[in-house]
Amino acid sequence: MELFPAAHEPGYAVYSGKSLALYDALVPGFSNRLIWRCPSRHLTGHYSRHLSSDHLDIGVGTGYFLDRAPFPGPQPKITLLDPNLQCLKAAAARIGRYRPRTVQADALVPWPADLGRFGSIGLNYVLHCLPGDMTGKARLFDYLLPHLAEGGTVFGATILQGDVPRSPTARGLMKLYNANGVFSNRNDTRQALDTALRKRFGQVRTDVIGCVALFGASGPVTV
């Protein structure tokens, strides 16, 4: 395993061995469907449409979607990047059949130059956990650009707050998560996400299901 510095902690420190044991039931199983109103089949489908045979996944959770979504070839090269060692271990074990490479690092610090280049980079449920507003979080896109292969795609999903319909339960849970640092999405909107992507990519698509924005971006910006 490769190890690099971490820049922040509250958004990922919550995931311990015990909480990860409940993660699949609570997040993909319960919260996505009943609170965020974006059933996990949509996220699995999003992965299926964008995965390449040389993939980097950031903020890996338990590896739930990597386990379920089909790759375009039988022996994909997968790199898992996360500051949380417990998440890396859980995800790597879950998709052990692919023999993934693991890198313990924080995506909001400059990435190691020798990380490599990838045909797809996944950011599933990462942005709403990063500190600051969307402008600050977008540093992540700047860090990943040198590691995106020509013709490659960045894709992911994030929970929004400012311009999406939210039930009282979703509002209350977001308020709690923002108060304790698990989320930092008070000012995250679809427009802010779309703007950050279009500054860096020529082809951008964002779709909103419930409180969740599913996005994909590729190609250089053309003047």
C-alpha positions in Angstrom: 0.0 0.0 0.0 1.2 3.5 -0.8 0.8 6.2 1.8 0.7 10.0 1.3 -0.3 12.9 3.6 -3.9 13.8 4.5 -5.3 17.3 4.5 -8.6 17.0 6.4 -10.3 14.5 8.6 -13.9 14.9 9.7 -15.5 13.9 6.3 -13.8 10.5 6.3 -12.9 9.7 10.0 -16.5 8.7 10.7 -15.9 5.4 8.7 -14.6 2.9 11.2 -14.7 -0.9 11.0 -18.0 -0.9 12.8 -19.6 1.8 10.8 -18.5 0.2 7.5 -20.2 -3.0 8.6 -23.5 -1.1 8.5 -22.7 1.1 5.5 -24.2 -0.9 2.8 -27.5 -1.3 4.6 -27.7 2.4 5.7 -26.4 4.3 2.7 -26.9 2.3 -0.6 -29.8 0.3 1.0 -31.8 2.9 3.0 -30.6 6.5 2.7 -30.3 6.6 -1.1 -33.8 5.3 -1.7 -35.8 6.8 1.2 -33.9 10.0 2.2 -31.9 11.2 -0.8 -34.5 9.8 -3.2 -31.9 8.4 -5.6 -32.1 4.6 -5.4 -28.7 2.9 -5.7 -29.6 1.3 -9.1 -29.1 4.7 -10.6 -25.6 5.0 -9.2 -24.7 1.4 -10.3 -25.9 2.3 -13.8 -23.8 5.5 -13.7 -20.7 3.4 -12.9 -21.6 0.9 -15.6 -21.8 3.6 -18.3 -18.5 5.2 -17.4 -16.0 2.6 -16.1 -12.9 1.9 -18.2 -10.5 -1.0 -18.0 -8.0 1.3 -16.2 -9.9 3.0 -13.4 -9.1 5.2 -10.4 -11.8 5.3 -7.6 -11.6 8.1 -5.0 -13.4 7.9 -1.7 -14.0 4.1 -2.0 -16.5 3.4 0.8 -17.0 -0.3 0.9 -16.5 -0.9 -2.8 -20.2 -1.4 -3.2 -20.6 0.0 -6.7 -17.2 -1.4 -8.0 -18.4 -4.8 -6.9 -21.8 -4.5 -8.8 -21.0 -2.6 -12.0 -19.5 -4.5 -14.9 -16.1 -3.5 -16.3 -15.5 -3.4 -20.1 -12.9 -6.2 -19.8 -12.3 -9.3 -17.6 -9.1 -8.0 -16.0 -9.4 -4.3 -15.3 -6.7 -2.3 -13.6 -8.2 -0.6 -10.5 -6.6 1.8 -8.2 -8.3 2.7 -4.9 -7.5 6.1 -3.4 -8.8 7.1 0.1 -7.3 8.7 3.2 -9.2 6.1 5.4 -7.3 2.9 5.8 -10.4 1.0 6.9 -12.2 1.9 3.7 -9.3 0.9 1.6 -9.1 -2.5 3.3 -12.8 -3.1 3.0 -13.1 -2.1 -0.7 -9.9 -3.9 -1.7 -11.1 -7.1 0.0 -14.5 -6.8 -1.6 -13.1 -6.6 -5.1 -10.1 -8.8 -4.4 -10.8 -10.7 -7.6 -9.4 -7.7 -9.5 -6.3 -7.4 -7.4 -6.7 -3.6 -6.9 -3.8 -1.3 -6.1 -4.4 0.8 -2.9 -3.2 4.3 -2.2 -3.9 5.9 1.2 -4.0 9.6 0.4 -6.2 12.7 0.6 -7.6 13.8 -2.7 -7.4 17.5 -1.7 -3.7 17.6 -1.6 -1.5 17.5 -4.7 -1.4 13.9 -6.0 1.8 11.9 -6.3 3.2 12.4 -9.8 3.7 8.7 -10.3 0.1 7.8 -9.6 -0.5 7.1 -13.3 -3.1 8.0 -15.8 -6.6 6.5 -16.0 -9.3 6.0 -18.5 -11.9 6.7 -15.9 -11.8 8.4 -12.5 -14.8 7.9 -10.1 -15.9 10.4 -7.4 -18.9 8.8 -5.9 -20.3 10.6 -2.8 -17.0 12.5 -2.4 -17.7 16.2 -3.0 -20.3 16.7 -0.4 -17.9 15.4 2.2 -15.1 17.8 1.3 -14.7 21.0 3.3 -15.6 24.5 1.8 -17.7 25.6 -1.1 -17.7 24.2 -4.6 -15.0 26.5 -5.8 -12.6 25.2 -3.1 -13.6 21.6 -3.7 -12.9 22.0 -7.4 -9.2 21.9 -6.6 -9.8 18.2 -6.8 -10.5 18.4 -10.5 -7.3 20.4 -11.0 -5.3 17.7 -9.2 -6.9 14.8 -11.2 -6.6 16.4 -14.7 -2.9 15.3 -15.2 -3.9 11.8 -14.3 -6.8 11.5 -16.8 -5.9 9.7 -20.0 -6.7 11.3 -23.3 -10.3 10.6 -24.0 -10.9 9.6 -20.3 -13.9 10.5 -18.2 -14.4 11.8 -14.7 -17.7 10.8 -13.2 -19.5 10.6 -9.9 -22.4 11.6 -7.7 -22.8 14.1 -4.9 -25.6 15.1 -2.6 -26.8 18.7 -3.1 -28.6 21.1 -0.9 -29.3 24.5 -2.4 -31.4 23.9 -5.5 -32.9 20.4 -5.2 -36.1 19.2 -3.6 -35.5 17.8 -0.1 -37.9 16.2 2.3 -38.0 17.3 5.9 -36.0 14.2 6.8 -33.3 15.0 4.2 -33.1 18.6 5.5 -32.8 17.5 9.0 -30.1 14.9 8.3 -28.1 17.3 6.1 -28.2 19.8 8.9 -26.9 17.3 11.4 -24.2 16.0 9.1 -23.0 19.5 8.3 -22.9 20.4 12.0 -20.6 17.5 12.8 -18.4 17.8 9.7 -19.5 14.6 8.0 -21.0 16.7 5.2 -20.0 20.1 4.0 -22.6 20.9 1.3 -24.5 23.9 2.7 -23.8 25.9 -0.5 -23.5 23.0 -3.0 -25.9 23.5 -6.0 -26.2 21.9 -9.4 -25.2 25.2 -11.0 -22.1 25.5 -8.9 -21.1 21.9 -9.8 -21.8 22.4 -13.5 -19.8 25.7 -13.5 -16.8 24.0 -11.8 -16.8 21.2 -14.3 -17.3 23.4 -17.4 -14.3 25.5 -16.5 -12.2 22.3 -16.9 -13.9 20.0 -19.3 -15.4 20.4 -22.8 -18.2 17.8 -22.4 -20.2 17.9 -19.2 -23.5 16.3 -18.2 -25.2 16.6 -14.9 -28.5 14.9 -14.0 -30.4 15.3 -10.7 -32.3 12.5 -9.1 -33.8 13.5 -5.8 -31.1 15.3 -3.9 -28.3 13.7 -5.9 -26.4 15.1 -8.9 -24.9 12.4 -11.2 -22.2 14.0 -13.4 -19.8 13.0 -16.1 -17.1 15.1 -17.8 -14.5 14.6 -20.4 -12.4 16.4 -23.1 -10.6 19.7 -23.1 -12.3 23.1 -22.9 -12.5 24.7 -26.3 -12.2 28.4 -26.7 
